[in-house]
Amino acid sequence: MIKIIDDKLGTREFTSVVLIAIGMKVTDSTPSLLYEKGANAAWIIPFFYLITIGIPFLVLLSLLKKHEKGLVDLLFHLTGKVGGTLICFILSLLIFFSATTSSRSYIAIANTLFYPKTPVIILTFALLITSFLVAKRGLTAIGSVSWFIIPTLEFLLLILLVSVWKDAHLLSIFPIAGPGLSTLIKESLNHSSIIGEIIILAAFFPFVRSYKNYQVASLLGLGITLFKMSLFLAIYVMVFDYPSTVNMAYPHQELTRIAEFGAGFTHVEGGFFIFWIIASIFRLAIYLYLTAFLLGGALRMDKFEKLLLPLVGLVALSGLLPENEFIMGSYRDLLNKIGSWTFISLPFLLWFLSKLKGGKKNNETDKSAC
């Protein structure tokens, strides 16, 4: 079993971790990915995530409560040494590539909209080294600081919505079903990994004070994230209309550019960018720490923090290899499909193995009693 030396996280800290790790996706290039297939009805897709990811996550919660183990130890307990190592390695790869695509997306946003004259390689290393320094402090420090960041970030998002509401046109979200209900269901399945990382965050279960804290924080964070994602996907369409949203790589940043707070306030997008980049740094720090934790679990390492620095170098290298973010986008689409079906099926596999092992134990008990 991996030993946790950090202090435990409470409900509010772990909720903040979930909101930064998953909820931040509404501010990057993720919306444009959903608009490609979901069209003007992309805002409905998060509601389908309540089924495609919500049900598997509830199954996983029942397993965590029953076995009182984090995801890594649960994998080794139910699938054995070989199976646990293999699955941990696959999950670490998924998070690693997710960190790679996210970092490249953040760098593209900063380079295109705010620092066009700064070389991409300098922005990459600045972002990742800062994230490494945050991750090195441990999950407790990340969770504690995240709790201070999240209220400010959510308040700014609310202010942003209020400031652009006058430019929103409700009729733009019609027809409600967009390209059709079947298409929306299909895309919600193929892109469930957008929210499905809540499954992998179960690896942090040993860092949380109790099962109750973990359960409340996870469900609260997931619920807020889904609501926020649906709301912003609808707002982007109502403000920019469809199909403009499909051709818009970074709708959130474009939204901050049209925000108005009176004649005395100009270039407000810079203020939003400061808090956005801070949250992005912490999100990458969470991903780096989670990747190191999962890879350390696969290798059965107690001192998994040693893997952080090599992982930063690999993320930087893999992020810089594609010539541009559009090439990275094709890899991201494949990653989403693989990750989606992995996250959906894994809890059911573990549930089946748990039932199977439970049945075997009951049979052995009955025989011994005879």
N, C-alpha and C positions, 0 to 999 in steps of 0.2 A: 504494500500500500504506500502511495506517495504521502510523505509527511508534510503537513501544512504548518509552517512556522509563523505565518502572518496572523495578526489579530483577525477576528471574525467580522464580516460585514453585516450590517443591519438591513432592515427592509428598505429604508430610504436610499441607502448607498447602493444596494444592488439594483433597485429600480432605476437609479441614475445610470448605472452601467449598461442596463438593457436599453434605455432610451438613447444613450450615445452610440452604443454598438449597432443598433438596428434602426432607431428612429432618425438618425442622421441621414439615412439614405434618401429621404425626401428632398434633400438639399443638393444632391450631386446629380449624376447623369442617369440615375435609376428611372425617374419619371419618363424620360424620352424612350427608354427601353420598353416601358409598358404601353406608351402611346402608339408604338409601331404596329402592334396587333390589336390593342384594345380601343384604339381611336379615341373619340370623344367620351367613350364609356369606360376608359381606363380607371376612373375613380371608383368603379363598382368592384374591381378585382380584389382589393383588400378585404371586402366582405366575404369572398369565397375562401380567403386564407383562414377564416374562422373555422372552416371545415377541413381544408387540405392540410393545414399545419396545426390548427387548434386541437383536433381529435388526436393525432399522434402525440402531441405534447401532453395532453391529459393522460394518455397511456403511460408516457414516460414518467410523469409525476407520480402515478400510482406505484411504479417500480422503485422510484427513489424512496418513497415512503416505506414500502415493504422491506427493501433490503438495506436502507439507511446507508447507501453508498453513492459517491459521485459517479458521473458517467464513465470515467476511465476505469475505476475499480469495478463498476458494474459490468463493463464489457469483459474484463478478465474473469470475473466471477461466473458469468453466464456462458461465455463463448470459449473459455479456456485460454491458455497462454498464447497459442498460435493465432486464434481468432481475435483475441484482444489486441495483440500486437498489430495485426493486419488492419483492423478497423480503425484503431487509433492513428495509424500511419495515414490511412485514406482521409480521415477527418482533418488531420494536421495539414495535409496537402490542399484540401479544399479551402481551409482558412488561410493558408499561405498564399494561394493564388487570388483569393478574395482581397487580401491585404495588398497584393501587387496591383490588381486592377483598380482598387480604391485609391491607392497612392498616386498612380498614374493619372487618374481622373482629377484628383485634387491639384496635382501639378499643372495639368492642362488648364484648369479653371484659373489658377493663379497666374499662369503664364499668359493666357489669352486675354484676360480681362483686367489684370492689375499690374503684372510685371512682364510686359512683352519684350523688353530688352535684356532681361536676365536669362542666362543660359539654363536650359532645362536640367542639366546635370547638377548645377549649384542649388536650384530649388529642391531637387530630389533629395540630395544629401542633407540639406538644411531641415527639411520636413522629417526625414527618417531618423536623423541623429537626435532631434528634439524628442521624437516619439520614443526612441530607445531610452533616453534619459528618464522619461516619465515611466516607461515600463519597468525599468530597473528598480524603481522605488517600491514595486510590488502592488498587488491588487488592492490591498487595503488603502494605500495612498491614492491609487487611481479612483477607487470608489468614494473616498472622502472628498477629494477635490471635485469629482464629478457632481457630487451633491450640491456644491456651491455654483457650479457652472450651469447646471440644468435649469434652475428657476429663471436665471437671467436669459438664457437662450430661448426658453419657451415664452417668456414675456416679450422678447424681441420679435418672435414669430407672430405673436398675437398682435403686436403693434403694426407689424408689416401687413397683416391681413386687413386691419382697420384702415390703414392708409391707402390701400389699393382697391378697397371695396367699391368705391365710386366708379371704377373702371370695369367692374365685373358685369357680365351680361348672362343672366341665368339661362336664357334660351339656348346658349351655346352647348349645354350638356345634353341637349335633346338631339336625336332620339335616345332614350335612356339606355337601351340595350346595345346601341352603337352597331358594331359589325355582326351582332347576333349573340344570343345566350351561349350557344355551343362554343363559339370562339372564345368568349370570356372565360368559360370553365376550363377549356383546354389551356389557355395562357396562364390561368391561375395555378394549374398543375405544373406546367413547364417552368414557371418562374416562382415557385414556392420558396426557393432558396433565399429570396429577398427578405422573407420573414423567418425562414426555416432555421436560421442560425441560432434562434432561441433554443433549439434542440441541443446544439453543441455547447451553448453556454451552461448546460447542466454539468459540464466538467468542473465548473466553479462551485458546485454544491457544497464541497467540503469547506469552502471559504466563508460560507454563510452561517450565522449563529444557530439557526434551527430550520427544520423542514418548513415550519409555518412561515418564517421570514422569507424563505426562498420561494414558497408557493405564492404568497401575496405579492412579493416584488415582481416575480416573473409574469404573473397574470395581469398585474396592474401595468407593468411596462409594455407588455404585448398589446393590451387593450388601448392604451394611449397612443402607441405607435400606429396601430391600424386605423384609428380614428383620424390621427393627424395626416397619415398618408392619403387616405381617402379625401379628406378636406382639401389638401394642397393640390392633389391631382385634379380635383374639380375646379379649384381657383385658377390654376394655370390655364385650363381650357376656357373658363369664363372671361379671363382677362385677355389672353392672346388668341383665343379661338382655335379651332381645328380646321385645316391641318398644319397651321403654323407651329403648334407644339411638337409635331414630329420632327420638324427641321431645326428645332431649338435644342441644342445639346445641354444647355444649363438653364432651364427655365427659372429656377430659384434666383440665380444671380441676376437674370433679366428683370425679375419681379422687383428686386431691391433697387434696380436702376430707375424704375418709374415711380417708386415710392416718393411721396411729397409730404413734408411736414411744415409747410409755410415758406415764405420767401427768405427768411433768415437762415434756413437750414438747406445747405447744398451738399452735393456729393455724399449723401447719407449711406450709399452703398459701401463706402469705406468703413463706416462704423459697423455695419452688419458683417462685413468681411473679417474684421478683427476677431469677433466672437465666433464666427464660423470656423476660422482656421484654428483657433484654440480647441474647439470641440473636435475638429478633424484630427488634430494631433493626439488627443486623448483616445479617439476611436481607433486610430492605428496602433496606439500603445496597448489597448485592450486586445487587438488582433494579434500583435506580436507576442504578448504574454500568453494568450490562449494557444497559439501555435507552438510555443516553447513547452507549454504544459502538456499538450497532447503528444508532441514528439518525445518529450521526456517520459511520458507514460508508456509510449510504445517501446522505448528503450529501457524502461524501469529505472529511471534516474531520479534520485532524491534531489539533487542540485540541478534542476532543469533550467534555472536562471542563466546558467553558463551558455545556453543555446541562443540567448537573445542577440548577442552581437553578431554571430555568424548569420543568423536569420535576417538581420537588418541588411547585411551586405548582399545576401541572396535576393531579398525583395528589391533592393536598389538596382541590382544587375538585371533581374528579370523584367523590371519595369522600364528600364532604359533600352532593352533589346528591340522591341517593336519601334518602327520609324515614327509612328504617330498613334494617337489614341483610337483612331478609327480601325486600325489593324487590331488593336487590343480589344475592340468591341466584339469582333467575331469570336475571339477566345472566351470573352466574358459570357456570350450567349451559350456556348457549349458548356461552360462551367456552371451556369445557372441550371441547365437541364440535368446534368449529372448530379449536382448538389440537391436539386429539388427531390428527385426520386430517392436519393440516399436518405435525406431527412425524413421523408414520408414513410419509408419502409423500415428504417432502423428501429424505432420504438416497437413496432409490431413484431419484428424478429426477436427482440429482447423479451417481449411479453410472452411469445410462444416458447422460448427457451426456459423462461422462468416457470411457466406452467408445466413444461416437460420435466424440469428438475424437481419441481414440487411434487409431481405425480410419482416420480421415481422414489423420492424420500418417503412418501406415504406408503408405497408398496413395501419398501424395506422395513418400515415401522410395523406394518401389518404382519409381515413374515416373522419378525423377531418376537412379536407378541404371541404368535402361535407356538 
